[in-house]
Amino acid sequence: MSLADVNVISALSDAEIADIEAEVSHLPNRQAAAIDALKIVQGYRGWVSDESLCGIASILEMSTEELDGIATFYNLIYRKPVGEKVILFCDSVSCWISGCDSVKQTLSDTLGVDYGETTKDNRYTLLPVPCLGACDRAPVMMVGDDLVTHLDDNKINELFSAGKTGDQS
């Protein structure tokens, strides 16, 4: 390992490195741990910075370009900072037929954000997803780890009232 590798890896904490190495130990080669390593760092930091990506790539003995290709392919690996909770709003055909466009507009108006944006209080980031697998309960969204089904304007207002989002405007 060169001095440059040590500097790149130092972008990661000892705990992150230990967790990545634990994953690597179960796999046939270091590169097979790419997704798990990205998830580990995101678990600690909430997202994967360029510096962290370089550190992971160095540990896994792969190029940063190859690892970034993996990271950007998966929509649940965040390559820029996100809010405390990510809202994954389903915009599939089933949700669209069930009126998700109106619900999404209410959600955007209530939180003051559009897709790809984070609320001013850093509590929520709104992202579109093509399907959450709950078409029989459409429209749906995930708020953090919680699936919210049968969305309508009233449910959005109940979930994200000014007091609950911390946004007093």
GUVEX-294507 format. One record per residue (C-alpha): residue number from 1; x, y, z. Coordinates in steps of 0.5 Angstrom, whole numbers, plus 500, padded with zeros to 3 digits. Each point is the difference from the previous one (the first is absolute). Layout:
BEGIN
{pos = NUM; x = X; y = Y; z = Z}
...
***
This chain:
BEGIN
{pos = 1; x = 500; y = 500; z = 500}
{pos = 2; x = 503; y = 507; z = 498}
{pos = 3; x = 500; y = 506; z = 504}
{pos = 4; x = 494; y = 503; z = 495}
{pos = 5; x = 496; y = 494; z = 502}
{pos = 6; x = 501; y = 501; z = 507}
{pos = 7; x = 498; y = 507; z = 499}
{pos = 8; x = 494; y = 498; z = 496}
{pos = 9; x = 498; y = 495; z = 505}
{pos = 10; x = 500; y = 505; z = 506}
{pos = 11; x = 494; y = 503; z = 497}
{pos = 12; x = 496; y = 494; z = 503}
{pos = 13; x = 500; y = 499; z = 508}
{pos = 14; x = 503; y = 494; z = 503}
{pos = 15; x = 493; y = 497; z = 501}
{pos = 16; x = 498; y = 501; z = 493}
{pos = 17; x = 506; y = 497; z = 498}
{pos = 18; x = 499; y = 494; z = 505}
{pos = 19; x = 493; y = 499; z = 497}
{pos = 20; x = 502; y = 500; z = 493}
{pos = 21; x = 506; y = 495; z = 502}
{pos = 22; x = 495; y = 496; z = 503}
{pos = 23; x = 496; y = 499; z = 494}
{pos = 24; x = 505; y = 499; z = 495}
{pos = 25; x = 502; y = 494; z = 505}
{pos = 26; x = 494; y = 496; z = 498}
{pos = 27; x = 501; y = 501; z = 492}
{pos = 28; x = 504; y = 497; z = 495}
{pos = 29; x = 503; y = 507; z = 498}
{pos = 30; x = 501; y = 507; z = 503}
{pos = 31; x = 496; y = 503; z = 494}
{pos = 32; x = 494; y = 496; z = 502}
{pos = 33; x = 499; y = 504; z = 506}
{pos = 34; x = 499; y = 506; z = 496}
{pos = 35; x = 492; y = 501; z = 501}
{pos = 36; x = 501; y = 498; z = 508}
{pos = 37; x = 506; y = 505; z = 501}
{pos = 38; x = 496; y = 506; z = 497}
{pos = 39; x = 494; y = 498; z = 504}
{pos = 40; x = 505; y = 500; z = 506}
{pos = 41; x = 502; y = 507; z = 499}
{pos = 42; x = 494; y = 502; z = 499}
{pos = 43; x = 497; y = 497; z = 506}
{pos = 44; x = 505; y = 504; z = 504}
{pos = 45; x = 500; y = 507; z = 496}
{pos = 46; x = 493; y = 500; z = 497}
{pos = 47; x = 503; y = 500; z = 493}
{pos = 48; x = 507; y = 499; z = 496}
{pos = 49; x = 504; y = 506; z = 499}
{pos = 50; x = 506; y = 500; z = 494}
{pos = 51; x = 505; y = 499; z = 506}
{pos = 52; x = 496; y = 494; z = 503}
{pos = 53; x = 499; y = 497; z = 493}
{pos = 54; x = 508; y = 500; z = 499}
{pos = 55; x = 501; y = 497; z = 506}
{pos = 56; x = 496; y = 494; z = 499}
{pos = 57; x = 503; y = 499; z = 493}
{pos = 58; x = 507; y = 500; z = 503}
{pos = 59; x = 498; y = 495; z = 505}
{pos = 60; x = 496; y = 496; z = 495}
{pos = 61; x = 506; y = 500; z = 495}
{pos = 62; x = 495; y = 503; z = 494}
{pos = 63; x = 500; y = 507; z = 496}
{pos = 64; x = 496; y = 505; z = 503}
{pos = 65; x = 497; y = 501; z = 493}
{pos = 66; x = 497; y = 492; z = 501}
{pos = 67; x = 498; y = 501; z = 507}
{pos = 68; x = 496; y = 507; z = 498}
{pos = 69; x = 497; y = 496; z = 494}
{pos = 70; x = 497; y = 495; z = 505}
{pos = 71; x = 498; y = 506; z = 505}
{pos = 72; x = 496; y = 504; z = 495}
{pos = 73; x = 497; y = 494; z = 497}
{pos = 74; x = 496; y = 499; z = 507}
{pos = 75; x = 495; y = 505; z = 502}
{pos = 76; x = 501; y = 499; z = 507}
{pos = 77; x = 507; y = 501; z = 500}
{pos = 78; x = 500; y = 508; z = 502}
{pos = 79; x = 506; y = 503; z = 496}
{pos = 80; x = 498; y = 507; z = 503}
{pos = 81; x = 498; y = 502; z = 507}
{pos = 82; x = 493; y = 498; z = 502}
{pos = 83; x = 495; y = 502; z = 505}
{pos = 84; x = 499; y = 496; z = 507}
{pos = 85; x = 494; y = 496; z = 496}
{pos = 86; x = 500; y = 499; z = 493}
{pos = 87; x = 493; y = 500; z = 497}
{pos = 88; x = 500; y = 495; z = 494}
{pos = 89; x = 493; y = 502; z = 496}
{pos = 90; x = 498; y = 495; z = 495}
{pos = 91; x = 498; y = 503; z = 494}
{pos = 92; x = 498; y = 493; z = 496}
{pos = 93; x = 495; y = 499; z = 496}
{pos = 94; x = 495; y = 497; z = 505}
{pos = 95; x = 502; y = 506; z = 505}
{pos = 96; x = 499; y = 505; z = 494}
{pos = 97; x = 493; y = 497; z = 498}
{pos = 98; x = 498; y = 500; z = 508}
{pos = 99; x = 502; y = 508; z = 500}
{pos = 100; x = 507; y = 500; z = 502}
{pos = 101; x = 501; y = 507; z = 496}
{pos = 102; x = 495; y = 504; z = 504}
{pos = 103; x = 503; y = 497; z = 507}
{pos = 104; x = 507; y = 501; z = 498}
{pos = 105; x = 498; y = 507; z = 498}
{pos = 106; x = 497; y = 501; z = 507}
{pos = 107; x = 506; y = 497; z = 503}
{pos = 108; x = 505; y = 504; z = 497}
{pos = 109; x = 496; y = 506; z = 502}
{pos = 110; x = 500; y = 498; z = 507}
{pos = 111; x = 507; y = 499; z = 500}
{pos = 112; x = 502; y = 505; z = 496}
{pos = 113; x = 505; y = 495; z = 496}
{pos = 114; x = 499; y = 497; z = 493}
{pos = 115; x = 504; y = 493; z = 498}
{pos = 116; x = 507; y = 500; z = 502}
{pos = 117; x = 499; y = 506; z = 505}
{pos = 118; x = 501; y = 500; z = 507}
{pos = 119; x = 496; y = 504; z = 505}
{pos = 120; x = 503; y = 506; z = 503}
{pos = 121; x = 500; y = 497; z = 507}
{pos = 122; x = 504; y = 494; z = 497}
{pos = 123; x = 494; y = 495; z = 502}
{pos = 124; x = 498; y = 497; z = 494}
{pos = 125; x = 503; y = 499; z = 493}
{pos = 126; x = 494; y = 498; z = 494}
{pos = 127; x = 502; y = 495; z = 495}
{pos = 128; x = 496; y = 497; z = 495}
{pos = 129; x = 500; y = 492; z = 499}
{pos = 130; x = 497; y = 496; z = 494}
{pos = 131; x = 497; y = 495; z = 505}
{pos = 132; x = 499; y = 498; z = 507}
{pos = 133; x = 497; y = 494; z = 499}
{pos = 134; x = 493; y = 502; z = 503}
{pos = 135; x = 496; y = 501; z = 494}
{pos = 136; x = 494; y = 497; z = 504}
{pos = 137; x = 500; y = 506; z = 505}
{pos = 138; x = 502; y = 506; z = 495}
{pos = 139; x = 502; y = 505; z = 500}
{pos = 140; x = 506; y = 499; z = 505}
{pos = 141; x = 506; y = 502; z = 503}
{pos = 142; x = 506; y = 498; z = 505}
{pos = 143; x = 502; y = 505; z = 505}
{pos = 144; x = 506; y = 498; z = 503}
{pos = 145; x = 499; y = 492; z = 501}
{pos = 146; x = 492; y = 501; z = 500}
{pos = 147; x = 495; y = 499; z = 495}
{pos = 148; x = 495; y = 504; z = 499}
{pos = 149; x = 494; y = 498; z = 496}
{pos = 150; x = 493; y = 503; z = 497}
{pos = 151; x = 503; y = 507; z = 500}
{pos = 152; x = 496; y = 506; z = 499}
{pos = 153; x = 500; y = 507; z = 501}
{pos = 154; x = 497; y = 499; z = 507}
{pos = 155; x = 505; y = 495; z = 502}
{pos = 156; x = 506; y = 504; z = 498}
{pos = 157; x = 498; y = 506; z = 504}
{pos = 158; x = 499; y = 495; z = 506}
{pos = 159; x = 507; y = 498; z = 499}
{pos = 160; x = 504; y = 506; z = 499}
{pos = 161; x = 496; y = 506; z = 503}
{pos = 162; x = 504; y = 506; z = 502}
{pos = 163; x = 501; y = 497; z = 507}
{pos = 164; x = 503; y = 493; z = 498}
{pos = 165; x = 505; y = 503; z = 495}
{pos = 166; x = 503; y = 505; z = 504}
{pos = 167; x = 498; y = 505; z = 494}
{pos = 168; x = 496; y = 506; z = 503}
{pos = 169; x = 499; y = 503; z = 493}
***
